[in-house]
Amino acid sequence: MRSLRMPTGLTILLLACGGEPAAPNPPDPIYPAVAGNYAIDGTFSGIPTSDGWIDGTFSLQQPSLSESTLSGTSRITVHLFGEEIEFVYPLTSASVTAAGRVTFSIRDSPTDVWTFSGQNSVNAITGSHTLVASGGGSPITGNFTATRSGSTLRAPVRAMAETGSFTELMARLEVRATE
């Protein structure tokens, strides 16, 4: 009879491979951290800044860095030819891409929507906004910059009262643009 003999190094290697497998490493974050409270300032295309602009705040909540879906609230004031209209709405259709593009909308009806889309860069989002209302007329566009002041990762969403009408705002913008 012959006996099988394994080299000592191979025996040690085979014995070392036994036992429970190691736990997998968690995946690296895919989406940039954009959660926070932002101060927003913006303009309307075709209207001098001295006659019309927006300012206010919005918050973005991000459940985790592995999800693109965001939530949040907004309080945006439109300053238009000496008048102010405030819009206080929850954010809808809010998301961030892996490249840092942030998009969200606020709605005052199913067909009236104001969409903001911009590029995240450290503590700021810079981009454009488009207002479309069912009351007619062409979309109203402009640019904005939002600066982050704090993180709200996994913060609760507060309900806010709805105010202002996009249809009213569009009518005012269109009348002033044709004057």
RODO-2510 file (C-alpha; in nm, 4 decimals, decimal comma):
residues 179
     n   res          X          Y          Z
     1     m     0,0000     0,0000     0,0000
     2     r     0,1037     0,3375    -0,0797
     3     s     0,0346     0,6411     0,1315
     4     l    -0,0420     0,9812    -0,0103
     5     r     0,1796     1,2513     0,1144
     6     m     0,1028     1,6185     0,0592
     7     p     0,3631     1,8784     0,0851
     8     t     0,3413     2,0613     0,4175
     9     g     0,2729     2,4088     0,2627
    10     l    -0,0245     2,2771     0,0643
    11     t    -0,1714     2,1148     0,3756
    12     i    -0,1496     2,4412     0,5693
    13     l    -0,3081     2,6324     0,2800
    14     l    -0,6016     2,3912     0,2585
    15     l    -0,6606     2,4091     0,6336
    16     a    -0,6470     2,7902     0,6314
    17     c    -0,9278     2,8135     0,3733
    18     g    -1,1895     2,6498     0,5941
    19     g    -1,4454     2,8225     0,8130
    20     e    -1,7048     3,0912     0,7475
    21     p    -1,6702     3,3131     0,4437
    22     a    -1,5842     3,6766     0,5129
    23     a    -1,8727     3,9241     0,5096
    24     p    -1,8898     4,1266     0,1861
    25     n    -1,7810     4,4873     0,1991
    26     p    -2,0637     4,7389     0,1777
    27     p    -2,0907     4,9040    -0,1645
    28     d    -1,9281     5,2405    -0,2088
    29     p    -2,1668     5,5380    -0,2189
    30     i    -2,2953     5,5950    -0,5707
    31     y    -2,4619     5,9358    -0,5332
    32     p    -2,3083     6,2553    -0,3953
    33     a    -2,4274     6,3855    -0,0588
    34     v    -2,6663     6,6697    -0,1459
    35     a    -2,8895     6,6694     0,1620
    36     g    -2,9149     7,0015     0,3382
    37     n    -3,0847     7,3348     0,3757
    38     y    -3,0299     7,5694     0,0829
    39     a    -3,0753     7,9444     0,0303
    40     i    -3,1822     8,0078    -0,3296
    41     d    -3,1499     8,3180    -0,5471
    42     g    -3,2539     8,3351    -0,9096
    43     t    -3,3614     8,5384    -1,2081
    44     f    -3,6148     8,5174    -1,4912
    45     s    -3,5047     8,5170    -1,8558
    46     g    -3,6029     8,8372    -2,0346
    47     i    -3,6820     9,0325    -1,7163
    48     p    -3,4203     9,2663    -1,5660
    49     t    -3,3073     9,1533    -1,2212
    50     s    -3,4244     9,4854    -1,0768
    51     d    -3,7812     9,4030    -1,1915
    52     g    -3,8049     9,0334    -1,1124
    53     w    -3,6147     8,7705    -0,9143
    54     i    -3,6642     8,4781    -0,6784
    55     d    -3,5212     8,4003    -0,3372
    56     g    -3,6018     8,1738    -0,0483
    57     t    -3,5078     7,8358     0,0892
    58     f    -3,5510     7,4679     0,0198
    59     s    -3,4362     7,1539     0,1942
    60     l    -3,3253     6,8234     0,0455
    61     q    -3,3463     6,4996     0,2403
    62     q    -3,1488     6,2001     0,1165
    63     p    -3,2311     5,8597     0,2677
    64     s    -2,8834     5,7232     0,1868
    65     l    -2,5959     5,7765    -0,0522
    66     s    -2,6948     5,4623    -0,2405
    67     e    -3,0347     5,6054    -0,3458
    68     s    -3,1040     5,8698    -0,6102
    69     t    -3,4474     5,9669    -0,4755
    70     l    -3,4695     6,2837    -0,2662
    71     s    -3,7496     6,4565    -0,0757
    72     g    -3,7872     6,7968     0,0803
    73     t    -3,9761     7,1218     0,1162
    74     s    -3,9554     7,4711    -0,0324
    75     r    -4,0403     7,8311     0,0518
    76     i    -3,9697     8,0440    -0,2536
    77     t    -4,0663     8,4085    -0,2947
    78     v    -4,1068     8,5699    -0,6362
    79     h    -4,0355     8,9446    -0,6388
    80     l    -4,2019     9,0890    -0,9454
    81     f    -4,2324     9,4601    -1,0225
    82     g    -4,2718     9,5571    -0,6578
    83     e    -4,5023     9,2684    -0,5649
    84     e    -4,4211     8,9451    -0,3832
    85     i    -4,5777     8,6021    -0,4244
    86     e    -4,4707     8,3253    -0,1873
    87     f    -4,4796     7,9561    -0,2783
    88     v    -4,4588     7,7025     0,0050
    89     y    -4,4733     7,3462    -0,1282
    90     p    -4,3203     7,0037    -0,0768
    91     l    -4,0718     6,8955    -0,3424
    92     t    -4,1853     6,6362    -0,5975
    93     s    -3,9886     6,4264    -0,8472
    94     a    -3,6677     6,5077    -0,6591
    95     s    -3,3522     6,3179    -0,7475
    96     v    -2,9751     6,3321    -0,7854
    97     t    -2,7628     6,1579    -1,0490
    98     a    -2,4271     5,9909    -0,9870
    99     a    -2,2708     6,2893    -1,1666
   100     g    -2,4330     6,5299    -0,9145
   101     r    -2,7217     6,6679    -1,1224
   102     v    -3,0047     6,7637    -0,8833
   103     t    -3,3617     6,7986    -1,0135
   104     f    -3,6825     6,8733    -0,8246
   105     s    -4,0235     7,0220    -0,8888
   106     i    -4,2884     7,2046    -0,6926
   107     r    -4,6537     7,1814    -0,7967
   108     d    -4,9661     7,3766    -0,7159
   109     s    -5,1850     7,1444    -0,9258
   110     p    -5,1325     6,8251    -1,1275
   111     t    -5,0591     7,0290    -1,4415
   112     d    -4,8855     7,3382    -1,2986
   113     v    -4,5202     7,2665    -1,2255
   114     w    -4,2039     7,4634    -1,1528
   115     t    -3,8933     7,2506    -1,2158
   116     f    -3,5418     7,3275    -1,0935
   117     s    -3,2401     7,1414    -1,2302
   118     g    -2,8773     7,2142    -1,1491
   119     q    -2,5301     7,0789    -1,0946
   120     n    -2,4137     7,0129    -0,7388
   121     s    -2,0666     7,1425    -0,6545
   122     v    -1,9563     7,0956    -0,2924
   123     n    -2,2066     7,3218    -0,1079
   124     a    -2,3936     7,4789    -0,3994
   125     i    -2,6314     7,3902    -0,6799
   126     t    -2,6305     7,6070    -0,9924
   127     g    -2,8757     7,5625    -1,2773
   128     s    -3,1983     7,6642    -1,4451
   129     h    -3,5693     7,6645    -1,3632
   130     t    -3,8781     7,6322    -1,5826
   131     l    -4,2347     7,7240    -1,4864
   132     v    -4,5200     7,5663    -1,6833
   133     a    -4,8822     7,6416    -1,5916
   134     s    -5,2040     7,5064    -1,7376
   135     g    -5,3381     7,8625    -1,7642
   136     g    -5,1608     7,8911    -2,0977
   137     g    -4,8662     8,0807    -2,2309
   138     s    -4,5095     7,9842    -2,2945
   139     p    -4,2945     7,8308    -2,0225
   140     i    -4,1126     8,0873    -1,8079
   141     t    -3,7425     8,0113    -1,7605
   142     g    -3,4489     8,1477    -1,5655
   143     n    -3,1367     8,0619    -1,3686
   144     f    -3,0667     8,0017    -1,0007
   145     t    -2,7921     7,9423    -0,7487
   146     a    -2,8571     7,7648    -0,4191
   147     t    -2,6067     7,7573    -0,1323
   148     r    -2,6169     7,4817     0,1304
   149     s    -2,6067     7,5764     0,4972
   150     g    -2,6453     7,2386     0,6699
   151     s    -2,6974     6,8658     0,6259
   152     t    -3,0356     6,6971     0,6634
   153     l    -2,9478     6,3370     0,5777
   154     r    -3,2512     6,1284     0,6781
   155     a    -3,4331     6,4261     0,8299
   156     p    -3,8127     6,4119     0,8540
   157     v    -4,0200     6,5986     0,5969
   158     r    -4,2438     6,8664     0,7484
   159     a    -4,5789     6,9423     0,5917
   160     m    -4,6071     7,3008     0,4740
   161     a    -4,9048     7,5101     0,3743
   162     e    -4,9577     7,5602     0,0037
   163     t    -4,9663     7,9196    -0,1160
   164     g    -4,9409     8,1179    -0,4391
   165     s    -5,0690     8,0147    -0,7800
   166     f    -4,8416     7,9318    -1,0724
   167     t    -5,1145     8,0338    -1,3168
   168     e    -5,1346     8,3764    -1,1492
   169     l    -4,7562     8,4103    -1,1574
   170     m    -4,7349     8,3147    -1,5266
   171     a    -5,0047     8,5679    -1,6146
   172     r    -4,8165     8,8433    -1,4300
   173     l    -4,4864     8,7471    -1,5918
   174     e    -4,6347     8,7374    -1,9419
   175     v    -4,8145     9,0728    -1,9034
   176     r    -4,4934     9,2397    -1,7808
   177     a    -4,2802     9,0790    -2,0521
   178     t    -4,5035     9,2246    -2,3266
   179     e    -4,5177     9,5776    -2,1798
***
